[in-house]
Structure formats: C-alpha cells, structure tokens
Amino acid sequence: MIRMPMLALAGLVALALAATGCVIESAQVFTHFDLPDPFSIDSSSDPFERVLVDLNTVSEYEDHKSEIKGLTDVAFGGRFENLTGPAGTVEVWMTRDDTNYGSVGQVKANGMKLWGPASIGASGSGDAVHTLGWDESSKLFDPAGRGALIDEVKGDGVFTIYVFGTAGTYRIQATGGTILLTLDAAK
C-alpha cells in the first residue's frame, strides 16, 4: 500500500518539473538498414560488396533524425556461407562518403575498419556457415569505426560500407544481411 505522504511528494516533484519546464523526454529507437540479399564476395572477380548506406531511406531514422543524441548499440546480422575457399574471416570497412574504390587495398588506405573479423570455416566443413547474432556481432565493432559510425548517424546518415573476406581465395555468399542500430533520441 502506498502511503499518502509518498503520493504527495511524487505530486510535488511532478508539479515542480512541469512548472520549470524540466520535463525530460528520451527514448531508444531501434532501426535497421537491409543489405542486398543475397550478395557474394569473390576474391577472383569482385573481392568485396560495396553498399551505399543512406539511413534517410529508413522511416525510423528519418522520423527521429533531429532528436538523435547517440548510438546505444549496433550489430550486423546475417548468414555468411563459405562456398569455396579455406577458413578465414569477414570484415566490414567504411568510408564517410559515397565512395567507389576498386580494390581492398584502396578501401583500407582510405577507409576505416568498422567491424570484424568474424571467423568462417573452410568450404565444405561444418563451420562453413556462420550466422551472426546480436551478442556476437555487437562485440566485433572496432572502437574507431564505431565512433565514425556514431558521427554519421548524428550527421547526414550517408556512408559506404565494404564487406570482404581475408582468406586469400574465397567465395562467400551472404543472405539476410542487415545493420541493426539502437539510437538514443531526446527532445
């Protein structure tokens, strides 16, 4: 049972906040940006997948863009399958603008590592398929890349990501790829 003095105190606090205009409204907004589905990265022909990310095309982001104060959490989701090649890893790099580099070397020289590496087993092995969940994926963000992503989310919301393997010779197919974002918003 709540006692009357506690109710009176709660009422006084609410009145004081309303009278001074100190009503705090904040929320977390969950949104996602879907990657092409499926996409392949093949070291012999097209060593990476380039995706122009425009968060302004996502309604949850666009609806709260002016209120975004930060990024609480972020992850990549999806299923990666090593179709041909040895065991290796997958990484995601980003550039702050709409870029179109022609090689992994150019991406690394001009971009920053955003995420990874995530291990993937050799083709035909029991580990050739790697499905990324939130917990594993959110831990793979590079601190500098995460900072750059926060800047982009709070800025114009447009950047380019490059997804590639690191095993020398590979062909990896990704399905259900998505960037998952939990944004801090306040009015």
C-alpha beads as a LAMMPS data file, in Angstrom:
LAMMPS data file: protein, C-alpha beads

187 atoms
186 bonds

1 atom types
1 bond types

-500.0 500.0 xlo xhi
-500.0 500.0 ylo yhi
-500.0 500.0 zlo zhi

Masses

1 110.0

Atoms # bond

1 1 1 0.000 0.000 0.000
2 1 1 1.371 3.417 -0.958
3 1 1 1.190 5.914 1.842
4 1 1 -0.325 9.332 1.318
5 1 1 2.895 11.291 2.070
6 1 1 4.688 9.408 -0.752
7 1 1 1.905 10.285 -3.202
8 1 1 2.023 13.925 -2.116
9 1 1 5.815 14.007 -2.577
10 1 1 5.563 12.466 -6.041
11 1 1 2.917 15.002 -6.966
12 1 1 5.073 17.909 -5.771
13 1 1 8.058 16.681 -7.790
14 1 1 5.923 16.363 -10.943
15 1 1 4.487 19.846 -10.374
16 1 1 7.946 21.365 -9.843
17 1 1 9.284 19.765 -13.050
18 1 1 6.288 20.948 -15.067
19 1 1 6.491 24.476 -13.639
20 1 1 10.189 24.847 -14.537
21 1 1 9.865 23.209 -17.950
22 1 1 12.249 20.429 -16.965
23 1 1 10.278 17.552 -18.412
24 1 1 12.764 15.094 -19.840
25 1 1 11.698 13.042 -22.805
26 1 1 14.070 10.425 -24.084
27 1 1 13.784 7.156 -25.908
28 1 1 15.703 4.486 -27.688
29 1 1 14.822 3.956 -31.317
30 1 1 15.554 0.621 -32.950
31 1 1 16.104 0.675 -36.699
32 1 1 17.807 -1.389 -39.362
33 1 1 19.244 -0.980 -42.839
34 1 1 18.972 -4.060 -45.052
35 1 1 21.906 -5.020 -47.269
36 1 1 21.375 -6.510 -50.752
37 1 1 20.036 -10.046 -50.414
38 1 1 21.856 -12.164 -51.308
39 1 1 25.280 -10.806 -52.125
40 1 1 28.547 -12.602 -52.864
41 1 1 32.131 -11.628 -52.360
42 1 1 34.522 -13.468 -54.635
43 1 1 38.276 -12.906 -54.442
44 1 1 38.746 -13.900 -58.097
45 1 1 36.243 -11.451 -59.620
46 1 1 34.723 -8.982 -57.157
47 1 1 36.606 -9.081 -53.847
48 1 1 34.048 -7.090 -51.864
49 1 1 30.467 -5.971 -51.666
50 1 1 30.093 -2.175 -51.750
51 1 1 26.905 -0.799 -50.218
52 1 1 25.935 2.848 -50.086
53 1 1 24.095 3.210 -46.774
54 1 1 21.546 6.026 -46.689
55 1 1 19.791 5.921 -43.341
56 1 1 17.481 8.693 -44.581
57 1 1 15.609 5.981 -46.517
58 1 1 14.669 4.267 -43.226
59 1 1 11.491 5.682 -41.679
60 1 1 12.502 5.129 -38.023
61 1 1 15.719 7.067 -38.598
62 1 1 14.107 9.824 -40.656
63 1 1 11.299 10.284 -38.087
64 1 1 13.804 10.824 -35.233
65 1 1 16.856 12.249 -37.038
66 1 1 16.675 15.675 -35.398
67 1 1 16.408 14.067 -31.949
68 1 1 19.335 11.612 -32.211
69 1 1 21.917 12.114 -29.478
70 1 1 23.940 8.938 -29.804
71 1 1 24.171 5.268 -30.611
72 1 1 23.488 2.799 -27.807
73 1 1 24.305 -0.377 -29.669
74 1 1 24.949 -1.620 -33.176
75 1 1 25.319 -5.021 -34.834
76 1 1 25.459 -6.693 -38.207
77 1 1 23.139 -9.599 -38.768
78 1 1 23.129 -12.190 -41.471
79 1 1 24.217 -15.600 -42.635
80 1 1 27.625 -15.985 -44.271
81 1 1 28.484 -19.172 -46.170
82 1 1 31.946 -20.028 -47.489
83 1 1 31.145 -21.589 -50.869
84 1 1 34.765 -22.081 -51.996
85 1 1 37.961 -21.470 -50.127
86 1 1 39.875 -22.081 -46.917
87 1 1 38.856 -20.932 -43.460
88 1 1 39.176 -17.195 -42.978
89 1 1 37.366 -14.146 -41.723
90 1 1 34.946 -11.478 -42.924
91 1 1 35.437 -7.759 -42.223
92 1 1 33.404 -4.610 -42.828
93 1 1 35.129 -1.295 -43.572
94 1 1 33.508 2.092 -44.081
95 1 1 34.105 5.435 -45.710
96 1 1 32.309 8.551 -44.553
97 1 1 31.087 9.469 -48.027
98 1 1 29.697 7.856 -51.159
99 1 1 32.872 6.213 -52.479
100 1 1 33.575 3.599 -55.118
101 1 1 37.029 2.099 -54.588
102 1 1 38.246 -0.649 -56.893
103 1 1 40.363 -2.772 -54.565
104 1 1 40.563 -3.916 -50.964
105 1 1 43.908 -2.059 -50.721
106 1 1 42.229 1.212 -51.706
107 1 1 39.448 0.639 -49.177
108 1 1 41.966 0.009 -46.396
109 1 1 44.076 3.027 -47.385
110 1 1 41.109 5.425 -47.475
111 1 1 38.567 3.938 -45.083
112 1 1 38.438 2.600 -41.576
113 1 1 37.706 -0.803 -40.171
114 1 1 34.164 -0.796 -38.855
115 1 1 33.581 -4.379 -37.847
116 1 1 35.194 -7.795 -37.604
117 1 1 36.826 -10.049 -38.120
118 1 1 34.213 -12.790 -37.894
119 1 1 35.534 -16.301 -38.474
120 1 1 34.168 -18.567 -41.170
121 1 1 35.212 -22.162 -41.712
122 1 1 36.563 -23.752 -44.872
123 1 1 34.164 -24.589 -47.667
124 1 1 32.539 -27.977 -47.082
125 1 1 33.356 -28.015 -43.357
126 1 1 30.857 -27.910 -40.527
127 1 1 31.919 -24.295 -39.883
128 1 1 31.438 -23.109 -43.488
129 1 1 28.219 -21.333 -42.459
130 1 1 28.325 -18.575 -39.855
131 1 1 25.089 -16.934 -38.756
132 1 1 25.686 -13.738 -36.820
133 1 1 23.554 -12.929 -33.816
134 1 1 23.326 -9.624 -31.956
135 1 1 25.562 -10.535 -28.991
136 1 1 28.478 -11.833 -31.049
137 1 1 28.219 -9.145 -33.705
138 1 1 27.997 -6.104 -31.432
139 1 1 31.300 -7.112 -29.790
140 1 1 33.132 -7.098 -33.147
141 1 1 32.873 -3.338 -33.768
142 1 1 36.196 -1.547 -33.942
143 1 1 36.230 1.394 -31.460
144 1 1 37.404 3.936 -34.071
145 1 1 34.912 2.636 -36.616
146 1 1 32.122 2.754 -34.060
147 1 1 32.987 6.413 -33.340
148 1 1 32.868 7.223 -37.056
149 1 1 29.527 5.435 -37.339
150 1 1 28.126 7.495 -34.453
151 1 1 29.255 10.654 -36.266
152 1 1 27.496 9.511 -39.447
153 1 1 24.296 8.590 -37.590
154 1 1 24.252 12.017 -35.928
155 1 1 25.326 13.716 -39.186
156 1 1 23.925 13.213 -42.667
157 1 1 23.300 9.449 -42.286
158 1 1 25.080 8.580 -45.558
159 1 1 28.225 6.435 -45.776
160 1 1 29.636 3.493 -47.723
161 1 1 30.476 0.048 -46.373
162 1 1 32.694 -2.583 -47.945
163 1 1 32.368 -6.253 -46.927
164 1 1 35.219 -8.599 -47.796
165 1 1 36.957 -11.820 -46.817
166 1 1 40.549 -12.221 -45.717
167 1 1 41.430 -15.789 -46.701
168 1 1 43.243 -15.201 -49.982
169 1 1 40.956 -17.156 -52.308
170 1 1 37.291 -17.290 -51.354
171 1 1 33.694 -17.044 -52.488
172 1 1 31.330 -16.133 -49.665
173 1 1 27.598 -15.670 -50.012
174 1 1 25.688 -13.530 -47.531
175 1 1 21.934 -13.700 -47.008
176 1 1 19.692 -11.712 -44.714
177 1 1 22.380 -9.070 -44.144
178 1 1 21.348 -6.071 -42.088
179 1 1 22.823 -3.270 -39.991
180 1 1 20.951 -3.072 -36.689
181 1 1 21.036 0.219 -34.755
182 1 1 19.718 1.237 -31.355
183 1 1 19.701 5.041 -31.296
184 1 1 19.428 7.392 -28.322
185 1 1 16.884 10.119 -29.020
186 1 1 15.716 13.014 -26.905
187 1 1 13.516 16.051 -27.440

Bonds

1 1 1 2
2 1 2 3
3 1 3 4
4 1 4 5
5 1 5 6
6 1 6 7
7 1 7 8
8 1 8 9
9 1 9 10
10 1 10 11
11 1 11 12
12 1 12 13
13 1 13 14
14 1 14 15
15 1 15 16
16 1 16 17
17 1 17 18
18 1 18 19
19 1 19 20
20 1 20 21
21 1 21 22
22 1 22 23
23 1 23 24
24 1 24 25
25 1 25 26
26 1 26 27
27 1 27 28
28 1 28 29
29 1 29 30
30 1 30 31
31 1 31 32
32 1 32 33
33 1 33 34
34 1 34 35
35 1 35 36
36 1 36 37
37 1 37 38
38 1 38 39
39 1 39 40
40 1 40 41
41 1 41 42
42 1 42 43
43 1 43 44
44 1 44 45
45 1 45 46
46 1 46 47
47 1 47 48
48 1 48 49
49 1 49 50
50 1 50 51
51 1 51 52
52 1 52 53
53 1 53 54
54 1 54 55
55 1 55 56
56 1 56 57
57 1 57 58
58 1 58 59
59 1 59 60
60 1 60 61
61 1 61 62
62 1 62 63
63 1 63 64
64 1 64 65
65 1 65 66
66 1 66 67
67 1 67 68
68 1 68 69
69 1 69 70
70 1 70 71
71 1 71 72
72 1 72 73
73 1 73 74
74 1 74 75
75 1 75 76
76 1 76 77
77 1 77 78
78 1 78 79
79 1 79 80
80 1 80 81
81 1 81 82
82 1 82 83
83 1 83 84
84 1 84 85
85 1 85 86
86 1 86 87
87 1 87 88
88 1 88 89
89 1 89 90
90 1 90 91
91 1 91 92
92 1 92 93
93 1 93 94
94 1 94 95
95 1 95 96
96 1 96 97
97 1 97 98
98 1 98 99
99 1 99 100
100 1 100 101
101 1 101 102
102 1 102 103
103 1 103 104
104 1 104 105
105 1 105 106
106 1 106 107
107 1 107 108
108 1 108 109
109 1 109 110
110 1 110 111
111 1 111 112
112 1 112 113
113 1 113 114
114 1 114 115
115 1 115 116
116 1 116 117
117 1 117 118
118 1 118 119
119 1 119 120
120 1 120 121
121 1 121 122
122 1 122 123
123 1 123 124
124 1 124 125
125 1 125 126
126 1 126 127
127 1 127 128
128 1 128 129
129 1 129 130
130 1 130 131
131 1 131 132
132 1 132 133
133 1 133 134
134 1 134 135
135 1 135 136
136 1 136 137
137 1 137 138
138 1 138 139
139 1 139 140
140 1 140 141
141 1 141 142
142 1 142 143
143 1 143 144
144 1 144 145
145 1 145 146
146 1 146 147
147 1 147 148
148 1 148 149
149 1 149 150
150 1 150 151
151 1 151 152
152 1 152 153
153 1 153 154
154 1 154 155
155 1 155 156
156 1 156 157
157 1 157 158
158 1 158 159
159 1 159 160
160 1 160 161
161 1 161 162
162 1 162 163
163 1 163 164
164 1 164 165
165 1 165 166
166 1 166 167
167 1 167 168
168 1 168 169
169 1 169 170
170 1 170 171
171 1 171 172
172 1 172 173
173 1 173 174
174 1 174 175
175 1 175 176
176 1 176 177
177 1 177 178
178 1 178 179
179 1 179 180
180 1 180 181
181 1 181 182
182 1 182 183
183 1 183 184
184 1 184 185
185 1 185 186
186 1 186 187
